[in-house]
């Protein structure tokens, strides 16, 4: 299990990609012909409301650490994983890897028991070409990331974690 060091928390206050105040500000051409990963309940709900179906959605049934009022359902295979706040567990790595394999045939929704905030890291590192990741930046909007453009940055971010052995 990887645990985010205290000094690493501030790093995640800055978006990893381009920040948009709303989905309406995003040029829809960016999303066309891309594999889409949506991270977070509000972001996933916003995409679904706009008839944009993520290939992989990752939610934790919370918005800003409070129970979400959104029901997120769409035609997807549902996977679950445990991932406590401030961590990236081996289980979430394995579940995202499985989701990529399944997503060649069907949409996948990963429901996280714990917190999905840091899943952008394994999602980006495991992504192939042509993957767009969208996630919420609390109180600011939606971040759009081209996964292959942040792989080097996410590898550096891994230094902000410490390994805790089971």
SULCOR-V694326 format. One record per pair of residues at least 6 apart in sequence whose ideal C-beta (glycine too) atoms are under 7 Angstrom apart, sorted by the first residue. I is the first residue (numbers start at 1). J is the second residue. D is the distance in Angstrom with one decimal. If there is no record, write none. Layout:
I_J_D + I_J_D
//
This chain:
1_87_5.5 + 1_89_5.0 + 1_90_6.5 + 1_164_4.9 + 1_166_6.9 + 2_87_6.3 + 2_88_4.4 + 2_161_4.0 + 2_163_6.2 + 3_86_6.2 + 3_87_5.3 + 3_161_6.2 + 3_162_5.5 + 3_164_5.2 + 4_86_4.7 + 4_118_6.7 + 4_160_6.2 + 4_161_5.6 + 5_160_5.7 + 5_161_6.6 + 5_162_5.7 + 8_160_3.0 + 8_161_6.9 + 11_157_6.8 + 11_160_5.8 + 15_137_5.4 + 15_143_4.3 + 16_120_6.5 + 16_143_6.4 + 16_145_5.3 + 16_150_5.4 + 16_153_6.7 + 17_143_4.9 + 17_144_5.2 + 17_145_3.3 + 17_146_7.0 + 17_150_6.8 + 18_143_7.0 + 18_144_5.2 + 19_137_5.7 + 19_140_6.0 + 19_141_5.6 + 19_143_5.3 + 20_26_5.0 + 20_141_5.2 + 20_142_5.2 + 20_144_6.5 + 21_141_4.3 + 22_141_6.1 + 23_46_5.2 + 23_50_5.7 + 23_142_6.0 + 26_142_7.0 + 26_144_6.1 + 30_132_6.8 + 30_144_6.4 + 31_52_6.2 + 31_132_6.2 + 34_130_5.5 + 34_131_6.7 + 34_132_4.4 + 35_55_4.9 + 35_130_5.8 + 35_131_4.7 + 36_52_6.9 + 36_54_4.7 + 36_55_5.3 + 36_132_5.4 + 36_134_6.9 + 37_54_6.2 + 37_55_6.7 + 37_56_4.7 + 37_123_5.2 + 37_131_6.4 + 37_133_4.6 + 38_44_4.3 + 38_47_5.3 + 38_54_3.8 + 38_57_4.7 + 38_134_5.2 + 39_58_4.7 + 39_116_5.9 + 39_119_5.7 + 39_120_5.7 + 39_123_6.9 + 39_133_6.5 + 39_135_3.9 + 40_59_6.8 + 40_116_6.5 + 40_135_5.3 + 40_136_4.4 + 41_59_4.8 + 41_60_6.9 + 41_61_6.4 + 41_62_6.5 + 41_63_5.2 + 41_68_4.3 + 41_70_5.3 + 41_72_6.3 + 42_63_5.1 + 42_136_5.2 + 43_134_5.4 + 43_135_5.7 + 43_136_4.6 + 43_142_5.8 + 44_54_6.3 + 44_57_4.5 + 44_59_5.6 + 44_72_5.5 + 45_70_4.3 + 45_72_5.9 + 47_54_5.9 + 47_134_6.8 + 48_72_7.0 + 48_74_5.8 + 53_74_6.0 + 53_107_6.0 + 54_107_6.9 + 55_103_4.7 + 55_107_5.9 + 56_99_4.9 + 56_103_5.5 + 56_108_4.9 + 56_110_6.8 + 57_72_7.0 + 57_76_6.8 + 57_109_4.6 + 57_110_6.9 + 58_110_4.6 + 58_112_6.5 + 58_116_4.8 + 58_119_5.1 + 59_72_5.6 + 59_109_6.9 + 59_111_5.9 + 59_112_6.9 + 59_116_6.3 + 60_112_4.3 + 60_114_6.6 + 60_115_5.5 + 60_116_4.4 + 61_67_6.8 + 61_68_5.1 + 61_111_6.8 + 62_68_5.5 + 64_138_5.5 + 72_109_6.9 + 74_107_6.7 + 75_107_6.2 + 76_106_6.8 + 76_107_3.9 + 76_108_5.6 + 76_109_4.1 + 77_102_5.6 + 77_106_5.1 + 77_108_5.2 + 78_109_5.1 + 78_111_6.3 + 79_95_5.3 + 79_98_6.4 + 79_99_6.0 + 79_108_6.2 + 79_110_4.9 + 80_111_5.0 + 80_113_6.5 + 81_91_4.8 + 81_92_4.8 + 81_95_3.9 + 81_110_6.2 + 81_112_5.7 + 82_89_6.2 + 82_91_5.5 + 82_113_4.8 + 82_114_5.8 + 83_89_4.9 + 83_91_6.8 + 83_92_4.3 + 83_112_5.0 + 83_114_4.4 + 83_115_6.2 + 83_116_6.8 + 84_114_4.5 + 84_115_6.8 + 85_114_6.1 + 85_115_4.2 + 88_118_5.3 + 88_121_6.1 + 88_122_6.1 + 88_161_6.9 + 92_112_6.9 + 92_119_6.0 + 92_122_6.4 + 93_122_5.1 + 95_110_5.7 + 96_110_7.0 + 96_119_6.7 + 96_122_5.1 + 96_123_5.8 + 96_126_6.0 + 97_126_6.0 + 99_108_4.2 + 99_110_5.8 + 100_126_6.1 + 102_108_5.1 + 120_133_5.9 + 120_135_5.6 + 121_154_5.2 + 121_157_6.1 + 123_133_5.8 + 124_133_6.2 + 124_145_6.9 + 124_147_4.5 + 124_150_5.4 + 124_151_6.2 + 124_154_4.7 + 125_151_6.4 + 125_154_5.3 + 127_147_3.6 + 127_148_6.7 + 129_148_5.5 + 131_147_4.0 + 131_148_6.9 + 132_144_6.3 + 132_145_7.0 + 132_146_6.1 + 133_145_4.4 + 133_147_5.5 + 134_142_5.7 + 134_143_6.9 + 134_144_5.6 + 135_143_5.4 + 136_142_6.1 + 137_143_5.2
//
